């Protein structure tokens, strides 16, 4: 009788062998730096499905394909394209629509913070079985009641446990550096956060926009530090502007802000970082920038802006 296994089942069975052969890496895909994801000197850009939540699965996939994206980074979280409680039922539908359009479904964005939360295992097992390799976890926050060093120790344990579940389910997690009062606003915090985790099943989703906001003229140092742990990348741009609330980092189209894409892309090539790339667009898209399901501008205008950002990225990438 023929036996068939999902990728998750294969990983679980392989774990038994890895216990006897501790030096055999379980995840051949964990270090994407050795793979060629960028043929013909073009980045493979996945559009963040948050900005297409006004469309159903088939419509978003067809629109992304028409604009020239390589795939979609699917939101699997509260108010996302796929709700966590419906992941087993709806995520396969979203992936099928994406693949039917000739695109890749390699990454998802979640609100997962720990291995013990409701739906965490369901989401990771379903995603892995569908061939999704990566997910972004949720952000963590410091408490004013606990010292930062003590909080970090607790977070390290929490993320380590999550990395162990990732290994069991056959998927790789990525924690995003995010500017503001988040754990991981500074790249050094992300490095500390991941220090005890399985490096093959948990890493960083590197966001150059947030790294530039927090790093100013030192983001290059942070990139050098975290480079071996980068699993996925987010692209977006911003500039500091004085508003009625004071100075704020305001999101703008790619290439119109303060992110030094020329130097950044040069360093990605220097370090041979080749991982999935997700385009985020958080400037005015008539509500689509916030994941709105009811948009205020014609969808064709949104598509035009997305295509413009996509073209800007490819031109900047090829220029270095």
C-alpha positions as CSV (number, residue, x, y, z in Angstrom):
1,X,0.0,0.0,0.0
2,X,1.3,3.4,-1.0
3,X,2.0,5.7,2.0
4,X,1.8,9.5,1.6
5,X,3.0,12.1,4.1
6,X,2.5,15.8,4.5
7,X,5.6,17.8,4.9
8,X,4.7,18.3,8.6
9,X,4.5,14.5,9.1
10,X,7.8,14.1,7.3
11,X,9.4,16.6,9.6
12,X,8.0,14.9,12.7
13,X,9.3,11.5,11.6
14,X,12.7,13.1,10.6
15,X,12.9,14.4,14.2
16,X,13.4,10.9,15.5
17,X,16.3,10.4,13.1
18,X,17.8,13.8,14.0
19,X,17.9,12.7,17.7
20,X,20.3,10.0,16.7
21,X,22.2,12.2,14.2
22,X,22.4,15.5,15.9
23,X,24.7,17.1,13.4
24,X,22.3,16.5,10.4
25,X,20.4,19.7,9.8
26,X,16.6,19.1,9.8
27,X,15.7,22.1,7.7
28,X,17.5,22.2,4.4
29,X,15.5,25.4,3.6
30,X,16.4,27.1,6.8
31,X,19.4,28.9,5.4
32,X,18.1,30.6,2.3
33,X,21.3,32.5,1.8
34,X,22.6,29.6,-0.3
35,X,19.6,29.5,-2.6
36,X,19.0,31.5,-5.8
37,X,15.6,33.2,-5.2
38,X,16.4,36.2,-7.4
39,X,16.9,35.1,-11.0
40,X,17.8,37.6,-13.7
41,X,18.8,40.2,-11.1
42,X,15.2,40.8,-10.1
43,X,13.7,40.5,-6.6
44,X,10.8,38.2,-6.1
45,X,8.3,40.5,-4.5
46,X,5.3,39.2,-2.6
47,X,2.5,41.8,-2.0
48,X,1.3,42.0,1.6
49,X,-2.4,40.8,1.4
50,X,-3.3,43.3,4.1
51,X,-3.5,45.9,1.3
52,X,-5.9,43.7,-0.8
53,X,-8.4,42.8,1.9
54,X,-11.1,44.6,0.0
55,X,-10.9,41.6,-2.5
56,X,-11.8,38.0,-2.1
57,X,-9.1,35.3,-2.5
58,X,-9.5,34.8,-6.3
59,X,-9.7,38.6,-6.9
60,X,-6.6,39.4,-4.9
61,X,-4.6,36.6,-6.6
62,X,-5.6,37.7,-10.0
63,X,-4.8,41.3,-9.2
64,X,-1.4,40.5,-7.8
65,X,-0.6,38.4,-10.9
66,X,-1.7,41.1,-13.2
67,X,0.5,43.7,-11.5
68,X,3.6,41.4,-11.8
69,X,4.1,40.2,-8.2
70,X,5.7,36.8,-7.6
71,X,3.3,35.9,-4.8
72,X,1.3,37.0,-1.7
73,X,2.2,37.3,1.9
74,X,-1.2,36.2,3.4
75,X,-2.6,37.8,6.6
76,X,-3.7,35.0,9.0
77,X,-4.7,37.0,12.0
78,X,-7.7,38.9,13.5
79,X,-9.2,41.1,10.8
80,X,-7.0,39.4,8.3
81,X,-7.7,37.7,5.0
82,X,-7.8,34.5,7.0
83,X,-9.1,34.5,10.5
84,X,-7.1,32.4,13.0
85,X,-10.1,30.3,14.1
86,X,-10.9,29.5,10.4
87,X,-7.3,28.8,9.3
88,X,-7.9,25.0,8.7
89,X,-10.8,25.8,6.4
90,X,-9.9,29.1,4.7
91,X,-6.1,29.1,4.4
92,X,-6.3,26.2,1.8
93,X,-8.8,28.2,-0.2
94,X,-6.5,31.3,-0.2
95,X,-3.4,29.2,-1.2
96,X,-5.3,27.5,-4.0
97,X,-6.4,30.8,-5.4
98,X,-2.9,32.1,-5.3
99,X,-1.4,29.0,-7.0
100,X,-4.2,28.9,-9.6
101,X,-3.1,32.4,-10.6
102,X,0.5,31.1,-11.1
103,X,1.8,32.8,-8.0
104,X,3.7,31.6,-4.9
105,X,2.3,31.2,-1.4
106,X,5.5,31.1,0.7
107,X,4.8,33.4,3.7
108,X,2.0,34.3,6.0
109,X,1.7,37.1,8.6
110,X,0.2,36.1,12.0
111,X,-0.6,37.4,15.5
112,X,1.2,34.4,17.1
113,X,3.2,35.3,20.2
114,X,3.6,32.0,21.9
115,X,3.3,28.2,21.3
116,X,0.4,28.0,23.9
117,X,-2.0,30.5,22.4
118,X,-5.3,29.2,20.9
119,X,-5.0,28.4,17.2
120,X,-1.2,28.6,17.1
121,X,-0.7,24.9,16.3
122,X,-3.6,24.8,13.9
123,X,-2.2,27.7,11.9
124,X,1.3,26.4,11.8
125,X,0.3,22.8,10.9
126,X,-2.1,24.0,8.2
127,X,0.4,26.4,6.7
128,X,3.2,23.8,6.7
129,X,0.9,21.2,5.1
130,X,0.2,23.7,2.3
131,X,3.9,24.2,1.6
132,X,4.1,27.6,3.3
133,X,7.7,27.9,4.6
134,X,7.6,31.1,6.7
135,X,5.4,33.1,9.1
136,X,5.8,36.4,10.9
137,X,5.0,36.3,14.6
138,X,3.4,39.0,16.6
139,X,5.3,41.8,18.4
140,X,6.0,41.7,22.2
141,X,5.8,44.5,24.6
142,X,7.6,45.4,27.8
143,X,5.8,45.8,31.1
144,X,6.5,48.8,33.3
145,X,6.3,46.5,36.3
146,X,9.2,44.3,35.2
147,X,12.8,45.3,34.5
148,X,13.9,45.1,30.9
149,X,16.6,42.5,31.5
150,X,14.2,40.2,33.4
151,X,11.5,40.7,30.7
152,X,14.0,39.8,28.0
153,X,14.8,36.5,29.8
154,X,11.1,35.6,29.9
155,X,10.7,36.5,26.2
156,X,13.7,34.4,25.3
157,X,12.1,31.4,26.9
158,X,8.8,32.2,25.2
159,X,10.4,32.5,21.7
160,X,12.6,29.4,22.3
161,X,9.5,27.3,23.0
162,X,7.8,28.7,19.8
163,X,10.9,27.8,17.8
164,X,10.6,24.2,19.1
165,X,7.0,24.1,17.9
166,X,8.1,25.5,14.5
167,X,10.6,22.7,14.2
168,X,7.9,20.1,15.0
169,X,5.5,21.5,12.5
170,X,8.1,22.2,9.7
171,X,7.8,25.9,9.4
172,X,10.1,28.9,10.1
173,X,9.1,31.8,12.3
174,X,10.3,35.4,11.9
175,X,10.1,38.2,14.4
176,X,10.0,41.7,12.9
177,X,12.0,44.6,14.1
178,X,9.4,47.4,14.6
179,X,10.1,51.0,15.6
180,X,8.5,52.4,18.7
181,X,8.1,50.9,22.1
182,X,8.2,47.3,21.0
183,X,10.5,44.5,22.0
184,X,12.9,44.5,19.0
185,X,12.7,48.2,18.0
186,X,16.5,48.0,18.2
187,X,18.2,45.2,16.2
188,X,20.3,44.4,19.3
189,X,17.1,43.4,21.1
190,X,16.0,41.1,18.3
191,X,19.4,39.4,18.4
192,X,19.0,38.9,22.2
193,X,15.5,37.7,21.8
194,X,16.5,35.0,19.4
195,X,19.7,34.0,21.2
196,X,18.4,30.8,22.8
197,X,16.0,29.8,19.9
198,X,16.6,27.2,17.3
199,X,18.3,29.2,14.5
200,X,16.9,26.9,11.8
201,X,13.2,27.4,12.9
202,X,13.1,31.0,14.2
203,X,14.8,34.2,13.0
204,X,14.2,37.8,12.0
205,X,11.9,39.5,9.6
206,X,14.1,42.4,8.7
207,X,12.3,45.7,8.1
208,X,14.6,48.4,6.7
209,X,12.1,51.2,7.2
210,X,11.9,50.5,10.9
211,X,15.6,49.9,11.2
212,X,16.3,53.3,9.6
213,X,13.8,55.1,11.9
214,X,15.5,53.6,15.0
215,X,19.0,53.3,13.7
216,X,19.5,56.6,11.9
217,X,23.1,56.4,10.7
218,X,23.9,53.1,12.4
219,X,21.4,50.7,10.8
220,X,24.2,49.1,8.8
221,X,25.8,47.8,12.1
222,X,22.5,46.2,13.1
223,X,22.1,44.6,9.6
224,X,25.5,43.1,9.9
225,X,24.7,41.7,13.3
226,X,21.3,40.2,12.4
227,X,22.2,39.1,8.8
228,X,22.7,35.4,9.6
229,X,19.3,35.3,11.3
230,X,17.2,37.0,8.6
231,X,14.5,34.7,7.2
232,X,12.2,37.2,5.4
233,X,12.4,40.9,4.4
234,X,9.8,43.7,4.4
235,X,10.2,46.7,2.1
236,X,8.7,50.2,2.7
237,X,9.8,53.8,2.9
238,X,9.2,56.9,5.1
239,X,10.4,60.4,5.9
240,X,10.4,62.6,9.0
241,X,7.8,65.3,8.7
242,X,6.5,68.0,11.1
243,X,2.8,67.5,11.7
244,X,0.3,69.0,14.1
245,X,1.4,66.2,16.5
246,X,5.0,67.1,16.2
247,X,7.7,65.3,14.2
248,X,6.6,61.9,12.9
249,X,7.8,59.2,10.6
250,X,5.4,59.4,7.7
251,X,5.1,56.5,5.2
252,X,5.7,57.4,1.6
253,X,6.1,55.4,-1.7
254,X,9.3,53.5,-2.3
255,X,12.2,55.7,-3.3
256,X,10.6,58.9,-2.1
257,X,11.7,58.8,1.5
258,X,14.8,58.5,3.7
259,X,15.5,54.8,3.3
260,X,18.9,54.4,1.6
261,X,17.8,51.6,-0.8
262,X,21.0,51.9,-2.8
263,X,23.2,51.1,0.2
264,X,20.8,48.6,1.6
265,X,20.5,46.6,-1.6
266,X,24.3,46.7,-2.0
267,X,24.6,45.2,1.5
268,X,22.0,42.5,0.8
269,X,24.1,41.5,-2.2
270,X,27.3,41.7,-0.3
271,X,26.0,39.4,2.5
272,X,24.2,37.2,-0.1
273,X,20.9,37.5,1.7
274,X,18.3,35.9,-0.5
275,X,15.0,35.4,1.3
276,X,11.3,36.1,0.6
277,X,10.5,39.8,0.2
278,X,7.2,41.3,1.2
279,X,6.1,44.8,0.0
280,X,4.2,46.9,2.6
281,X,2.4,50.1,1.5
282,X,1.3,52.1,4.5
283,X,0.8,55.5,2.9
284,X,-2.6,56.7,1.7
285,X,-4.3,53.9,-0.3
286,X,-7.9,55.0,0.4
287,X,-8.0,52.7,3.5
288,X,-6.3,49.7,1.9
289,X,-3.1,50.8,3.7
290,X,-4.8,49.8,7.0
291,X,-6.4,46.6,5.7
292,X,-9.7,48.2,5.1
293,X,-12.4,46.1,3.4
294,X,-14.2,49.2,2.2
295,X,-12.0,51.5,0.2
296,X,-12.4,55.2,-0.6
297,X,-10.7,55.3,-3.9
298,X,-11.0,53.2,-7.1
299,X,-9.2,49.9,-6.9
300,X,-7.4,50.7,-10.2
301,X,-5.7,53.6,-8.4
302,X,-4.5,51.3,-5.7
303,X,-3.2,48.9,-8.2
304,X,-1.4,51.7,-10.0
305,X,0.4,52.7,-6.8
306,X,1.3,49.1,-6.1
307,X,2.8,48.6,-9.6
308,X,4.7,51.9,-9.2
309,X,6.3,50.7,-6.0
310,X,7.1,47.3,-7.5
311,X,8.8,49.0,-10.5
312,X,10.7,51.3,-8.2
313,X,12.1,48.4,-6.2
314,X,13.2,46.5,-9.3
315,X,14.9,49.6,-10.7
316,X,16.7,50.3,-7.4
317,X,17.8,46.6,-7.1
318,X,19.2,46.6,-10.6
319,X,21.1,49.9,-10.1
320,X,23.5,48.5,-7.5
